[in-house]
């Protein structure tokens, strides 16, 4: 077996950073020779040169064998090439979607200098639309040596859903749901959705509409209307009602950096308070009008919004309530996630980390119970819904908190079954805590110490719904915490 000796780069293209190209080589001196490493090196160098407009670069590895010490010296020879410009963008395969919906996702237009980085981002943007089963972009020679044609080939997939859902979960018990959504309305890229849901924990109705290019500009605009009833009798001794609507608008601040602004007006009500409920809960009974403005700043480098396997995401959201209405507070929440594949097949063993941290403070008044943070259930497996945080010592009602953090480390892996089944195994650990209320804390038990759990799970994503099974064991907890070993959810659609 031969090992890699010296690695060099020679270029017939002037003013090229040879040291940078050498650093891109996936072949390392002293490593065993592998032709796949050589091919990956050529691909990385080709993409790098493409960012400077060289669309058709020929790179040939020249290998010199040193038989005495079983070494192979590799010289990557880059042939002469001219910078290319985009002559034309051809789009095919879109039977439903209008051409302009695809074309506006391009970071390149006719006449621009060719750039592989922009081309790669454009392909990712088109894929993330969710309108197409396949998206392929190829470069073809144009009418002159310095001209290139971008050939886009897509394959339409269903974007409309009319679903009647029946399911069961350990949190909501039996549930019934009907939802209508069209993510590509009339092929224009508009998103229209309506959902009605009823379960043992309440009912929900909402409708929303999103225009991705408002006023023919790179502005996302939309509205939401909602009416919700949430039964919290078991955990908090009251029910909650919310009715209202929201307006939102979003725009890009840079590559992968996006800002979203929203205004929300809602009437919230704490109702059906039990006679033996905590005095802190009884004092919150009644309705309030909440008028707030908010913003979300997000940076998205994930390879997919729906099923990420690589990349990272971060966001910061803030809300200010008090521009009208009778509730005043300032709320902030930061989120981050990171995914990386652990094997060469980047859809198999996936390691992911997710984290959240948040705070809310009243402006001249105490934060109401239905605006505080709660942890447990899906947000902190191994603990029951609202199972962590401040409680009334006498009634055991969960009171929520003004401060919280939560995180997850999770490994997703195949189980040796066919990929078409979509069944994967999970190993995870969750941690987090919620604490601090600004009301009278007499008779309130609270611990701001961390909670943690470890567990295993099974996920099955199908076209008919989804199954998720989690077994989680708390390893760090407080004596007053409510635990939950088993979580199961099942939904089917037809």
C-alpha positions in Angstrom: 0.0 0.0 0.0 1.2 3.5 -0.9 1.0 6.6 1.2 0.8 10.2 0.2 4.1 12.0 -0.1 4.4 15.7 -1.3 1.3 17.6 -2.5 1.7 20.5 -4.9 -0.5 22.7 -7.0 0.4 24.2 -10.4 -1.9 26.6 -12.3 -1.9 28.1 -15.8 -4.4 30.7 -14.4 -2.7 33.8 -13.3 -3.0 35.4 -9.9 -4.4 32.2 -8.2 -3.7 31.6 -4.5 -1.8 28.3 -4.7 -1.5 28.0 -0.9 -5.2 28.3 -0.5 -5.8 25.7 -3.2 -3.3 23.4 -1.5 -5.1 23.8 1.8 -8.3 22.6 0.1 -6.8 19.2 -0.7 -8.5 16.4 1.1 -5.4 14.3 0.6 -2.9 14.8 3.5 0.8 13.9 3.5 1.4 10.6 5.3 -2.1 9.4 4.8 -3.0 6.2 2.9 -3.7 6.8 -0.8 -7.4 6.9 -1.6 -8.7 7.9 -5.0 -11.9 9.3 -3.4 -9.8 11.8 -1.4 -8.2 12.9 -4.7 -11.6 13.4 -6.3 -12.9 15.3 -3.4 -9.8 17.6 -3.6 -10.5 18.3 -7.3 -14.1 19.1 -6.5 -13.2 21.5 -3.7 -10.6 23.3 -5.9 -13.1 23.5 -8.8 -15.7 25.1 -6.5 -13.2 27.5 -5.1 -12.1 28.7 -8.5 -15.8 28.9 -9.5 -16.3 31.6 -6.9 -14.0 33.8 -9.0 -15.9 33.2 -12.3 -14.1 30.2 -13.7 -16.9 28.0 -14.8 -15.1 25.4 -16.8 -11.8 24.5 -15.1 -9.9 21.3 -15.8 -7.8 19.9 -13.0 -5.7 16.8 -13.5 -3.8 15.0 -10.8 -0.3 14.1 -11.8 1.0 11.2 -9.7 4.7 10.4 -9.3 5.5 7.1 -7.7 8.4 6.6 -5.3 8.7 2.9 -5.0 11.6 2.8 -2.6 9.5 4.3 0.3 6.1 3.5 -1.1 5.1 7.2 -1.5 3.0 8.9 -4.1 3.7 12.6 -4.8 0.6 14.3 -6.2 0.6 17.5 -8.3 -2.8 19.1 -9.1 -2.4 20.7 -12.5 -4.9 23.5 -13.3 -5.4 24.2 -17.0 -5.8 27.6 -18.5 -9.4 28.9 -18.3 -11.2 32.1 -18.9 -13.7 33.7 -16.6 -17.3 33.0 -17.6 -20.5 35.0 -17.4 -24.1 33.8 -17.2 -25.6 34.0 -20.6 -28.9 32.4 -19.9 -30.9 30.5 -17.2 -33.1 27.8 -18.6 -35.8 26.2 -16.4 -37.5 23.0 -17.1 -39.8 20.4 -15.5 -42.0 22.9 -13.6 -45.4 21.9 -14.8 -47.3 23.9 -12.0 -44.9 26.4 -10.6 -44.4 29.7 -12.5 -40.9 30.3 -13.8 -40.6 33.6 -11.9 -41.1 31.7 -8.6 -37.9 29.7 -9.3 -36.0 32.5 -11.0 -36.4 34.9 -8.0 -34.6 32.4 -5.8 -31.4 32.7 -7.9 -28.6 34.9 -6.5 -27.3 35.0 -10.1 -29.0 36.7 -13.1 -28.2 36.9 -16.8 -25.0 38.9 -17.3 -23.5 38.2 -13.8 -20.1 36.7 -13.5 -20.3 33.0 -12.8 -20.0 32.1 -9.1 -20.2 28.5 -7.7 -20.9 29.7 -4.2 -23.9 31.7 -5.3 -25.0 28.8 -7.6 -24.9 26.4 -4.6 -26.9 28.8 -2.4 -29.4 29.2 -5.2 -29.9 25.5 -5.5 -30.4 25.2 -1.8 -33.0 28.1 -1.8 -35.0 26.4 -4.6 -34.8 23.0 -2.8 -36.0 24.7 0.5 -39.1 25.9 -1.2 -40.5 22.4 -0.8 -42.2 22.5 -4.1 -40.0 20.0 -5.9 -38.9 16.4 -5.4 -35.7 17.0 -7.2 -33.6 20.1 -8.1 -30.6 19.8 -10.4 -28.6 22.7 -11.8 -26.0 22.1 -14.5 -23.6 24.4 -16.3 -23.4 24.2 -20.1 -21.1 26.0 -22.5 -22.8 29.1 -24.0 -22.5 30.8 -27.4 -18.9 31.9 -26.6 -16.0 30.6 -24.5 -16.7 33.1 -21.8 -20.4 32.4 -21.7 -22.2 29.7 -19.6 -25.8 28.5 -19.5 -27.4 27.4 -16.2 -29.8 24.6 -16.9 -32.3 24.1 -14.0 -34.3 20.9 -14.0 -36.9 20.4 -11.4 -39.5 17.7 -10.6 -42.9 18.9 -9.2 -44.3 17.3 -6.1 -47.6 17.7 -4.3 -47.8 20.9 -2.3 -51.4 20.8 -1.3 -52.7 18.8 1.7 -56.2 18.1 2.9 -55.8 16.0 6.0 -58.3 14.4 8.4 -56.2 13.3 11.3 -57.0 11.0 14.2 -54.4 10.3 16.8 -53.4 9.6 20.3 -50.6 10.9 22.5 -49.7 10.6 26.2 -50.1 14.4 26.5 -53.3 15.2 24.6 -54.8 11.7 24.7 -57.3 11.3 21.8 -57.3 14.1 19.2 -59.1 14.9 15.9 -57.7 17.4 13.4 -58.6 18.6 10.0 -56.2 20.8 8.1 -56.0 22.4 4.7 -52.8 23.8 3.3 -51.5 24.8 -0.1 -47.8 25.8 0.0 -47.7 26.8 -3.6 -51.1 28.5 -4.3 -51.8 28.6 -8.0 -48.1 28.0 -8.7 -47.3 31.5 -7.3 -45.4 30.3 -4.2 -48.1 31.7 -1.8 -48.8 29.7 1.4 -52.4 29.3 2.6 -53.3 27.2 5.6 -56.2 26.5 7.9 -56.3 24.1 10.8 -59.1 22.9 13.2 -58.1 20.6 16.1 -60.0 19.2 19.1 -58.6 17.0 21.9 -59.1 16.3 25.6 -56.8 19.3 26.2 -58.8 21.8 24.3 -59.5 23.1 20.8 -57.8 25.2 18.2 -58.6 27.0 15.0 -56.2 29.1 13.0 -55.8 30.4 9.5 -52.8 32.0 7.9 -51.6 33.4 4.5 -48.1 34.2 3.4 -47.0 36.1 0.3 -43.3 35.4 -0.2 -42.6 38.3 -2.6 -44.8 41.2 -1.4 -45.1 44.1 -3.8 -42.7 42.2 -6.1 -39.9 42.7 -3.7 -37.9 40.4 -1.5 -40.4 40.8 1.3 -42.4 38.1 3.0 -45.7 39.3 4.3 -48.7 37.6 5.8 -51.4 37.4 8.5 -52.6 34.9 11.0 -56.0 34.5 12.8 -56.4 32.2 15.8 -58.9 31.0 18.4 -57.6 28.6 21.0 -58.8 26.9 24.2 -56.2 25.1 26.3 -57.3 23.0 29.3 -54.6 23.2 32.0 -56.7 21.8 34.8 -54.4 18.9 35.6 -51.2 20.8 35.8 -52.3 24.4 36.7 -56.0 24.2 37.8 -57.3 26.6 35.1 -58.2 26.8 31.4 -56.8 29.4 29.0 -58.5 31.0 26.0 -56.8 33.1 23.3 -58.4 34.9 20.3 -56.7 37.3 18.0 -54.6 37.9 14.9 -51.2 38.9 13.8 -49.5 40.7 10.9 -45.9 39.9 9.9 -43.3 41.0 7.3 -39.8 39.5 6.7 -36.8 40.5 4.7 -33.1 39.5 4.2 -30.4 41.4 5.9 -27.6 39.4 4.2 -26.7 35.9 3.1 -28.7 33.5 5.3 -29.5 36.4 7.7 -33.2 37.3 8.0 -35.3 39.7 10.0 -39.0 39.3 10.7 -41.3 41.9 12.2 -44.8 41.3 13.6 -47.7 42.9 15.3 -50.1 40.8 17.4 -53.4 41.7 19.1 -55.0 39.0 21.2 -57.5 38.7 24.1 -56.3 36.1 26.6 -58.4 34.8 29.4 -57.7 32.6 32.5 -61.0 30.9 33.2 -62.6 27.9 34.9 -60.2 28.2 37.9 -60.8 25.4 40.4 -62.1 26.2 43.8 -59.1 24.6 45.5 -56.6 26.2 43.1 -53.6 28.2 44.3 -54.3 31.7 45.5 -51.7 32.8 42.9 -53.7 31.2 40.2 -57.0 32.6 41.4 -55.6 36.1 41.4 -54.9 35.7 37.6 -58.5 34.9 36.7 -60.1 37.2 34.1 -59.3 38.4 30.6 -56.7 40.8 29.3 -56.0 42.5 26.0 -52.4 42.0 24.7 -51.1 44.3 22.0 -47.4 43.6 21.2 -44.7 44.2 18.6 -42.0 41.7 18.0 -39.0 40.8 15.9 -37.0 37.7 15.1 -33.5 37.8 13.8 -32.4 34.5 12.4 -29.2 33.1 10.7 -29.8 29.8 8.9 -27.0 27.6 7.5 -28.9 24.3 7.7 -28.9 22.1 4.6 -32.7 21.6 4.9 -35.4 23.3 6.9 -37.5 20.1 7.1 -35.0 17.4 7.8 -31.6 18.9 8.5 -28.5 16.7 8.5 -25.8 19.3 8.5 -25.3 23.0 9.4 -26.5 25.3 12.1 -29.2 27.8 12.9 -29.5 30.6 15.4 -32.3 33.1 16.2 -33.1 35.9 18.6 -36.7 36.9 19.2 -38.0 39.8 21.3 -41.5 41.0 22.1 -42.7 44.2 23.7 -46.3 44.3 25.0 -47.9 47.5 26.0 -48.6 49.5 22.8 -52.3 49.6 23.7 -54.0 46.8 25.5 -53.7 46.3 29.3 -50.7 44.0 29.6 -47.1 45.2 29.6 -44.0 43.1 29.5 -40.7 42.6 27.6 -39.9 39.1 26.5 -36.8 37.6 24.8 -35.9 34.1 23.6 -32.7 32.8 21.8 -32.5 29.5 20.0 -29.7 27.6 18.4 -29.2 24.2 16.7 -26.3 22.4 15.1 -26.3 19.2 13.0 -23.4 17.1 11.7 -23.2 13.8 9.9 -20.9 11.2 11.5 -20.4 9.0 8.4 -19.7 9.5 4.7 -23.4 8.9 3.9 -24.7 12.3 5.2 -28.2 11.1 5.8 -27.4 8.2 8.1 -25.8 8.9 11.5 -26.8 12.4 12.4 -25.7 14.2 15.6 -27.7 17.2 16.6 -27.7 19.8 19.4 -30.5 22.2 20.2 -30.8 24.9 22.8 -33.1 27.6 24.0 -32.9 30.3 26.7 -35.5 32.9 27.5 -36.6 35.7 29.9 -39.6 37.8 30.5 -40.1 40.8 32.8 -43.1 42.9 33.6 -43.1 46.6 32.9 -44.7 48.2 35.9 -46.7 45.0 36.7 -46.2 41.3 37.5 -46.0 38.8 34.7 -49.2 36.9 34.4 -49.2 33.1 34.7 -50.2 32.5 31.1 -47.3 34.5 29.8 -44.6 32.7 31.8 -42.4 29.9 30.6 -43.2 26.2 31.3 -41.0 23.1 30.8 -41.7 19.4 30.5 -43.2 16.9 28.2 -41.9 17.5 24.7 -39.6 20.3 25.7 -37.9 18.3 28.5 -38.4 14.6 28.1 -38.5 12.5 31.2 -40.6 15.1 33.0 -44.4 15.6 32.7 -45.9 18.7 31.0 -45.3 21.7 33.2 -43.5 19.2 35.5 -40.5 21.5 36.3 -40.3 24.8 38.1 -42.0 26.8 40.8 -45.1 25.3 42.4 -47.6 26.1 45.1 -46.6 24.1 48.1 -50.2 23.6 49.2 -52.0 22.8 45.9 -49.0 21.6 43.8 -50.2 23.8 40.9 -47.4 24.6 38.4 -46.8 28.4 38.3 -44.2 28.7 35.5 -41.2 31.0 35.6 -39.8 34.2 34.2 -36.5 32.6 33.3 -35.7 29.3 31.6 -33.2 27.4 29.6 -33.4 24.0 27.8 -31.2 21.9 25.6 -30.9 18.6 23.8 -28.2 16.4 22.4 -29.5 13.7 20.1 -28.1 11.0 17.9 -30.3 9.8 15.1 -29.3 6.6 13.3 -30.8 3.9 10.9 -32.0 0.6 12.2 -30.9 -1.5 9.2 -34.4 -1.3 7.6 -35.1 0.0 4.1 -34.9 3.8 3.9 -38.3 4.0 2.3 -39.9 3.1 5.7 -38.3 6.2 7.3 -37.8 4.4 10.7 -34.9 5.7 12.7 -33.5 5.1 16.2 -32.7 7.9 18.7 -30.4 8.3 21.7 -30.8 11.6 23.5 -30.2 13.7 26.6 -32.3 16.7 27.6 -31.6 19.3 30.2 -33.1 22.6 31.4 -34.6 24.6 34.2 -37.3 27.2 34.8 -37.5 29.5 37.8 -38.3 32.9 39.3 -41.8 34.5 39.6 -42.3 38.2 40.5 -45.6 37.7 42.4 -45.8 37.1 46.2 -43.7 33.9 46.6 -45.1 33.0 50.0 -45.9 29.3 50.0 -44.1 28.7 46.7 -41.5 26.0 46.3 -38.8 26.6 43.6 -35.4 25.4 42.6 -33.3 27.0 39.9 -31.0 24.0 39.8 -30.6 22.1 36.5 -32.7 19.1 35.5 -31.5 16.4 33.1 -32.7 13.2 31.6 -31.4 10.5 29.2 -33.4 8.3 26.9 -33.9 6.3 23.8 -36.5 6.7 21.1 -38.0 5.6 17.8 -39.3 7.8 15.0 -41.3 6.8 12.0 -42.1 9.5 9.5 -44.6 8.4 6.8 -46.8 10.1 4.3 -49.8 9.1 6.5 -48.6 10.9 9.7 -45.9 10.1 12.2 -45.1 7.9 15.1 -42.7 8.9 17.9 -41.9 6.8 21.0 -39.6 8.1 23.7 -38.4 6.5 26.9 -36.6 9.0 29.1 -35.2 8.7 32.7 -34.6 11.7 34.8 -31.1 11.7 36.3 -31.1 15.1 37.9 -34.4 16.3 39.4 -36.1 18.0 42.4 -38.3 16.2 44.8 -41.4 18.3 43.7 -40.9 17.6 40.0 -43.4 15.5 38.1 -41.8 12.9 35.9 -43.0 11.0 32.9 -41.1 7.9 31.7 -43.0 7.1 28.5 -44.1 9.4 25.6 -46.0 8.1 22.7 -47.7 9.9 19.8 -49.5 8.5 16.8 -51.3 10.3 14.0 -52.7 9.0 10.7 -54.1 11.0 7.8 -56.1 10.0 4.8 
